[in-house]
Amino acid sequence: MYKRLIVYSDGGARGNPGPAAAAFLVLTENGQILKSESRFLGNRTNNQAEYEALVAALETAVNLGSDELYCYLDSELVAKHLSGEYHVKNVELHKLWNKIQSLRSHFKEVRFVNVPRTNSYIQKADALVNETLDRANKKKL
């Protein structure tokens, strides 16, 4: 059990919609990477991929156990949806939003913070997304 876990997540689609992937890193407070993962999602929009990356990260964090979870993502839209600043209008995104609401109930505190794409951990997650998409593209060829 950890007092606080830190999550960095990213999702991306080549085309909108198009082939998509999601990736995340889960770290301890002192920066130790506990888990790093990426997965191919199939055909999704970029926003769906961003949400699905966060869902996967939260599912992992629930299994690791923590009181607090700080989630950093470069999607301003998703961060503002989850902080309540924006209303979720898209039906598919709303389903993913609901899934995150359910997962966040496992923690005493959850924060969603928008960070720039230049953040080094976001860049690592983005690299995982692109590696996953490149592998999926090679399989098709």
C-alpha positions in Angstrom: 0.0 0.0 0.0 1.3 3.4 -1.0 0.3 6.8 0.5 0.3 8.4 -2.9 0.8 7.2 -6.5 1.5 9.4 -9.5 0.1 8.6 -12.9 1.2 9.9 -16.3 -1.0 8.8 -19.2 -1.3 9.5 -22.9 -3.3 8.3 -25.8 -3.2 8.9 -29.5 -4.8 8.1 -32.8 -3.4 8.3 -36.2 -6.4 9.7 -37.9 -9.4 10.8 -36.0 -10.7 8.2 -35.7 -8.0 5.9 -36.7 -5.6 3.3 -35.3 -5.1 4.2 -31.6 -3.0 3.3 -28.6 -2.9 4.1 -24.9 0.0 4.2 -22.5 0.7 5.1 -18.9 3.3 5.1 -16.2 2.6 4.7 -12.5 5.2 6.0 -10.1 5.7 6.3 -6.4 6.0 9.7 -4.8 9.8 9.5 -5.0 9.7 8.8 -8.8 10.2 5.0 -8.9 8.3 3.6 -11.8 6.1 0.8 -10.6 4.4 0.0 -13.9 4.7 1.1 -17.4 2.3 -0.2 -20.1 1.0 0.5 -23.5 -1.7 -1.2 -25.6 -3.2 -1.1 -29.0 -6.9 0.0 -28.9 -8.0 -0.5 -32.5 -10.0 2.3 -34.2 -10.6 5.2 -31.8 -10.7 9.0 -31.7 -7.8 10.7 -30.0 -10.0 11.7 -27.1 -11.2 8.1 -26.6 -7.5 7.0 -26.6 -6.7 9.6 -23.9 -9.6 8.4 -21.7 -8.7 4.7 -22.2 -5.1 5.4 -21.2 -6.3 6.9 -18.0 -8.8 4.1 -17.3 -5.9 1.6 -17.7 -3.7 3.6 -15.4 -6.4 3.8 -12.7 -7.2 0.1 -13.0 -3.5 -0.6 -12.3 -3.3 2.0 -9.5 -6.3 0.4 -7.8 -4.5 -3.0 -7.8 -1.3 -1.4 -6.4 -3.3 0.2 -3.6 -3.0 3.9 -2.5 -4.9 6.5 -0.6 -4.1 9.3 -3.0 -3.7 9.4 -6.8 -2.4 12.3 -8.8 -3.0 11.9 -12.5 -1.1 14.0 -15.0 -2.2 14.1 -18.7 -1.6 16.4 -21.6 -5.2 16.3 -22.7 -6.8 19.6 -21.5 -10.2 18.3 -22.5 -10.0 15.2 -20.5 -8.5 17.0 -17.5 -11.3 19.6 -17.6 -14.0 16.9 -18.0 -12.7 15.1 -14.9 -12.3 18.3 -12.8 -15.9 19.3 -13.7 -15.0 22.4 -15.6 -16.4 21.0 -18.9 -19.5 18.9 -19.3 -19.0 15.6 -21.2 -21.4 15.7 -24.2 -20.0 12.8 -26.3 -21.8 9.5 -25.5 -18.7 7.3 -25.9 -16.6 9.7 -23.8 -19.3 9.8 -21.2 -19.1 6.0 -20.8 -15.3 6.3 -20.2 -15.9 9.2 -17.8 -18.3 7.0 -15.8 -15.7 4.2 -15.7 -13.2 6.7 -14.2 -15.7 7.9 -11.7 -16.2 4.3 -10.5 -12.4 3.8 -10.3 -11.7 7.0 -8.4 -14.0 5.8 -5.6 -11.2 3.4 -4.6 -9.0 6.4 -3.4 -9.5 9.0 -0.7 -8.2 11.7 -3.0 -7.8 11.9 -6.8 -6.4 14.8 -8.8 -6.4 15.3 -12.5 -3.8 17.8 -13.7 -3.2 19.0 -17.3 0.5 19.2 -18.0 2.3 20.3 -21.2 3.5 17.7 -23.8 7.0 18.8 -22.9 6.7 17.0 -19.5 9.4 14.3 -19.5 7.0 11.5 -18.2 4.3 12.5 -20.7 7.0 12.2 -23.4 7.8 8.7 -22.2 4.1 7.7 -22.4 3.8 9.3 -25.8 6.8 7.3 -27.0 5.1 4.1 -25.8 2.0 5.1 -27.7 4.0 5.6 -30.9 6.0 2.4 -30.5 2.7 0.5 -30.1 1.2 2.1 -33.1 4.4 1.5 -35.2 4.3 -2.2 -34.2 0.6 -2.5 -35.1 1.3 -0.9 -38.4 4.1 -3.3 -39.2 1.9 -6.3 -38.4 -0.6 -5.0 -41.0 2.1 -4.8 -43.8 
